[in-house]
């Protein structure tokens, strides 16, 4: 069998749902299926998903793909997962989830951080001594909002002590999926990162640090063994192979969290070649040859799948989730007052509306902080806002304002990103579901004043990245080949006619943040507390 006739079953488990792709070693996605996954909001600032919903979505989507019989099942050589990051699942010794997964949006753990991260000599809410240790060894520190596994584990320890006592391991979303596939309790170098318990100074020798584990307040034996993203961690459990109708010899490669896989799937493997991901959350990332952290800007370079390299990550909490909110809660909100289903191509409709609506949204502005923000400010109290609406505005105005607001928020992050990298970015490759929007790509080009590259099937970049990692793990390709496999479909140049307009709007955007922040904190100061 030639290399081109071998395939990887790639799982892309995002916040909105589980996508499964049958991907060739050359990066062609020949089959694709999606199952949506609901989110449960708990006490205003809690966010959970059911692990069984993830698994059932994966099984259903995989069975749909395999039923098409596009390739012999014997040609599927590996399974590899890309998963949403910074979720936490408490499991018992049998691997059974003890409660819902606490996902990356959840801020309930924020109230329990003070004891663990505070101290006599305080800096920005942290003990200066503890912060120094986290930065020196990990390259980052626990999120003050509680939106990471560090905060999630404390939430479970303090608010659910019975669950904590029964917990055998705390697993990230990726780790849980690998457990369901193989029966092994492991974490990858990138999935364990935001537990803040690993020494990452030697990128080729990442390991747990006893001092950091002590700072976490969690027992050492509740953390899983570490593996590399490209490690083969086993073959399919016989029960899983039978369920899916796949050979039990299919190898499971450890895979990566979404930002790591996206960097591979975007084809941005060269140093400083950056991508912009537009999914439920949003980020800018680029591989770099150094470990570095900017505490003030909430940017760091972290372990990833690419050997001997770190991945610079600048993450914002809210990306295409704003467009989903616009669609589901406003334009096509199911409140029983309107009969019939919305246009199945509703995102295409919104794209067309944004494309035909003039830049500037006739003065309307949108602040996209639906669930707080992380970069360039880590502030759980921020919320979304429509500003300067008038009686002359309409749906078109609202759609354009939302598209522009997310782009302005990204521009807010660009200055610290450039400072971190020590260079100007000339272009960004846009991936994720939001990258499918031609109108949005042009808005980003104009607002950021930068060239935007749109690859073929940008929504499938994570699955493509997982497939490349899987293929590299079983020695069918080298990761460096991935960049050559990604095809750029269209390039968007910034329109000089809009430069002055967006420069002015950006100034207003940052001023609105500065002026409204005290009000947000008064309104939402208690939102980080359970039942707040």
N, C-alpha and C positions, 0 to 999 in steps of 0.2 A: 504493500500500500504506500503510495507517495505521500509526502507531507501535506500536499494540497487536499488530499482526501481524508484528512483527520480533523476532528472537531472537538471543541470544548463546549460543554454546557455551562453558560455563564449566568450567574444569578446577580441581579442588581436590586437589592432590597433597600428601597428608599423610604422616606417618611410617608409618602402618598400611597405606596403600594409595592408589590413585588413584580419585577419584570424578569423574564427569563429569555435568554437568547441562545440560539444554536449558532455558534460562530466558528468559521473556518480558521485554520492557522494563519491564513493571509488576512484575517480581519473582516471578512465578509459576513454580515449577519443574515443568514439565510432563512431564519424563522424567528418569530418574536411573539410573546404573549404577555399580558399584563393583568394583574388582579389588584384591585384597590384594597387598601387596609385602613379602617377607621382609626381615629385618634379619640381617646377619652380625655376631656379636660377635667381636672380635679381641683376644686377649690380655687378657681381663677388662674393659678400659676402652676398647677400640676399638669403633666401630660404623660399619658400612658398608652401602650398598645398591648394587645394580647399576643404572646409568642405563638400560640397555636394558629392565630390568624396569619402570621407570617408563613408558617410551615404549610398550612392548608393552601394558601395562595401560591406558594412555590410548587406544590404537588399538582394542583389544578393546571397551572400554566405550563408545567413541564409535560403533563399528559396530553394537553392540547397540541403542543409542538410535536411530540413524538408520534401522535396519531396521524400526522400528515405524511409520515414515512418518506421524508425527503432524502434521508441518507440511511444506510444500514446502521442499526444501533451499535453494531460492533465497531463502527468508525468513531464513536464518541469515546475519547480516550481519557478525558478528565472533567471534573466539575470544579469550578472555582467561583468564589463569592466576592462581590463588592457590596458592602453594607453601610447603612447610615452609621455614623460614628457617635460616640459619647452616650450610648444607651447602657442600661445596667439591668441584668437579669440575675436574680438570686435563684440558684438551683440546688437541689439536694444531691446526695451521692448517686442516685439513679439518673440524674440529669433532668429531673422534672422541675419545671419552673414553679416556684413557691408563691408567686404573685405576678401581677402584670409587670411588663417591662417598663421601667422608668426611662423615658427617652430624653433626647438632648434638649428639648424645649423646657423640661421640668426645672423649676426654680425653688421647689419646696425645701431642698437641702440647704439653701442659703442661710437660714436662721441658725443652723447647727455648726457653722464654720468657725465662729469666733474662738471657741476653746481650742480648736485644732490649729488654726493659722495665726492667732493673735499672740501677743507677748508684751513685755515691758517696753522694749524699743520698737515703736510702731512706725510702719511706712505704708501709706495707702491702704490701711486695714490689715496689713500683714505684720507679723513679727519680722523685724529686719534680719534677724539671724536665720529664721526659718526660710524667709524669702530668698536670701542669699544661697542657701543650700539647694533649694528647688531650682533656682536659675542656673547654678553652677553645674549641677548633675543632670537635671532633666531638660533644661532649656525653656522652662515655663513654670507656671504655678497654678494652683487651684483657682477656678473661676469664683469670684466673689458672689456671683449670682446663684451658685450651686448647680449650674447647668452642665456638670460633667460627672463622670463616675466617682470622683472623689466626694463630691457633694451628695450624690445619689446613695452611696454606701453609708454615709453618715445619716442620711434621712432614714434608711432602713434600720440602722442600728438604734436610732433614737425613737422613731415614731412607730416602728414595727419590730420590737425586740423579740417577739416570738418567732418571726420570720428570720431575723438575724441569727438566732441560736440554731435554727435548722439549716442555715445556709452552708453548703459544702464549698461552693465556689461562687464568686461574683464574676459574671461573664459579660463582655460587651456583645453587641448584636451579632457581629461577625463570629465571635467565639461560640455563641449559642448555636448558630447555624452549623458550624463545623462539628459541634457536639452531636447534633441531630443526624448529621451525615455519617459520622465515623465512630461516635462513642467516646472520642477523646476530649479531655478538658484542657484546652490550650488557648493561649492568646498570642497574637502577632506583635511584633515590635511597634507597630503603629496603633493597634487596637488598645494596647495597655497604656499608651502614652498618658492619657488624661486621668489615669488613676494616680499619677505623679509619684510612682514608687520605683522607677527604673533609672539607672545611671546610663545616660545616652552620650557620654563624652566621646567614646570610641564607637563610631557608627557601625563598625563591623564586629563589635563585641558588647551588645546591649545586655544588661543583666539587672536583676533586682538588687536594691541597696537596703540593707537592714535598717539604717537610720531613717531612710525615707518611709519605709513601711511603718516604723514606729510613729512617725509624724502623721501618717494617715489615720491612725486610730483603729485600724482593721488588722486582725490576726494574719500572720504570714501565710498560714495554710489555706486561707480563703482566696488566695490568688492562684491562677492556673500557671502551668509551665509555659515557657516562652518558646516561640518558633519564628523563623523568618517567613516573610510573605510568600516566597517561592518554594518553601519546603513542602514536600509531599507528606501529609500527616496520616495517610492511610488509604484504604479502599472503602467503597461503600459498605455500610452494614448490610448483611444479607437481607434483612427485612425491608430496608430502603431500596435496595436493588430490585427486589421482587415488586415492591409497590410501584416503582417507576417503570419497570420492564427494561432495565438496563443490566448489562453484564456486571457481576460482582467484582470484576477486575478493574472497573473504572476507578481511577486514582483521584483523590481529593487533595487539591493544592490549597494551602492555608488561605491565600487571597489577601484582601486588604480592605480597609475602610474606604468610604467613598472618595475622599479627596485624594488618597494615594492612587486608587484605580483610575480616577478621572485624569490625573496627570499623565498616566500611561496611555489611556484611551484617546486623549486629546493629541497625542503625538508630540507633546512638549517635553522631550527628554533632555535636550541640551541645557546647559547652565543658563539661567536667567530667561529662558523661553517661557513666558507666562500664559496661563489660561484663566478665564473667568467662567466659573460654574454658576448657572442659573437654574437651581432646583428650588425646593421649598426654602432652603437656606441659600446663601450666596457666598462665594469666596473668590479670592485671587490667590493663585499658587504658582510657584516656580521652583524647579530643582536648583540647589545651590551647593557649592563645595565646602560650606562652613556651618558651624553651629553658632547661633546667635539668637538673642531675645531682646525685644523692645517692650518693656513692661508698660510704659506709658501708652503705647499704641496698640497693645494686645496683639503683637505679631511675633512669631517665632519660626525657626527652622527646626523641623522635627523628623524623626525616623520615617522611612518610607520604603517602597519596594525596590527602588533603584540602588544597586550596590554602591557603597562608598559615597553616597550622596544623601543630603538632607532635603526636605521639602519645605520651602517657605510657605507659611499659611497665614492668611489674613481673612478672617471669617466674619460674616455678618449674619444675624439671626433670620433675616427676612429677605427673600428674593422673589421667586415666582409665586410664593405663597400669597403675595399681595394680589396677583392676577387671579389666582384661584379664589381668594376671598371676594374679589370683585364679581367674579362669575357666580359663585355659589351663594353668597350672602346678600348681594345687591341686585345685579342685573337679572339673574335667574333664580332668585331665592324661592324655595318651595314653601310658601306660607299658606297654601290652600286657596289663594285668591286668583291665581292664574291657572287655567287648565292647559293640559298638553305638556309635552316634553320640550325642552329647549333644543335649538338647533344642535345636532350631534357634532357639528364642526364649530362649536362656539368659540374655541380659541382662535380658529381661523377668522371668524367674524370679528373678534376683538382686534386681531392683527390688522385686518382691513380698515377698521375704524381708526386705529392709531395711525395707519399710513396716510389716510386722507385728511387727518386733522392737523392744522398748522402747528408748528413748533411753538411751545410756550403755553399751550392749553388755554389761551385767552385769559391769562393771568391767574388761573387756578393752580394751586400747588398741593402736593401730597407728600406727607412724611410717612415713610413705610415701616414704622416700628411697631408692628402688630403684637410682638411678644418680647419687648425689650430690645437691647442691642448689645453687641460684643466688641466690635471694632469699627472705628477707632476709639470708641468709649465702651466700657463695660458697665451698662446701666440697665438694670432690670425694670426700672420704673417707666421708661419711655414707652409711648403708645403712638399708634398711627393717628394721622390728622389730615383732614381736607381743609385747606386754608384759602381764603379769598374767593369763595363761591359767590356768584351773583345770579340774579334772575335770568340773565341771558345765557347761562350755562346749561348744558344738557349731557346726555350720556356720552357723546363723543368727547366732550371736555373732560369728563371724569376718567374715561379710559386713557386718554393721552396723559393726564396728570399722573395717573398711577404708573404708567410706563416711565415717565420722566423722573418721578420721585425715586424709584428704585435706582435709576441710573445716577441721579444726583447723590444718593447715598453711597454708591460705589465710588463716585468721584471723591467724596469725602475721605474714603479709605486710600485713594491713590497716592496722595502726598506722602503719608508714612510708608507706603509700600516702596515708593521710589527711594525714599531716604534709607530704608532697610537694605535695599539691593545696591544702593550706591550708584544708580544709573537711571536714566529715563527709559521708559518702556515705549517702544515704537509701535507695537501691535499686541493684541490679545486674541487668543483663540477662544471663542465662546461655545460652551457646551451645556448640556442639560436641557430639560424641556423648554426653558425660556429661549434657548439658542435656536429653536425652530422658527421663531418669529422674525421674519425679515424686517418688519417695521421696528422691532425692539433693537435688533442689531444696529440699524441705522441711528436710532436714538442714542445708543451707547457710544457709537462712533462720534456723534456730534457733541454729546455732553462731556465725554472724556477727552475729546479732541485727539483721537488715536485711531489707528487702523484696526478694524475688527475682522477676524478671519472666522468664517462659518464652515465647519467641516461637513461632509456628507453625514446625514443622520446624527445630528449633535446629541439627541436625547439618548442615543445608544452608546455614548462614549464610555460610560462606566462599565457596561457589559463588555464592550470591546476591550477595555483595560483589564477586566477580570480574565477574559479569554487569553490575552497576551501573557498575563502573569501565570495562568494555568499552563499554557504551552511552554513557557520558559521553565516552569517547575518540573515538567516531565521531559525536558531537554529537546523539545521539537524546534524551538527558535531561541534566539537570545533577545533579551529585552530591548537592546539597542536597535533591533530591527523594527520595533513598533512604530517609531517615528516615520519610517519609510512607507508603512502600510496605511497611514491615515491620509485621506484625500480631502483637500480643501475645495469646497464647492463654490464659495463666493467670498469676495473681499469687499468690505464697506469702508469707504474713505469719508472722513469728516467733512461736512459741508461748511466752508468758511462763512457762509451767510448767517449761520446760526451761532457762531462763536461768541459774539458779544452778548447775545440774548442769554445763553447758558452761563456765561461768566457772571452776569448779573444775578441770574436765578440761583446760582450756587452760593453767592454771597448772602442772599436772602435765606436760603436753606440753612446755612450754618448759623445765621443770626436767629432764626426761629428756634433752632436747637438751644442756643445759649439763653434766650429769653424764656422759653417754655419749660426748661429743665426744672426750675424751682417749683413750678406748678405741678408738673408730672409727679415730682417727689411728694408733694403734699397730698395729691390725689391717690397715689399708688404706694405710699410708704409701707403699708401693711401687706401688700400683695405677695411678698416673699414668705409670708407665714402661712402655715396650714390653716385652712378655713378662713383665710383673710379676705 
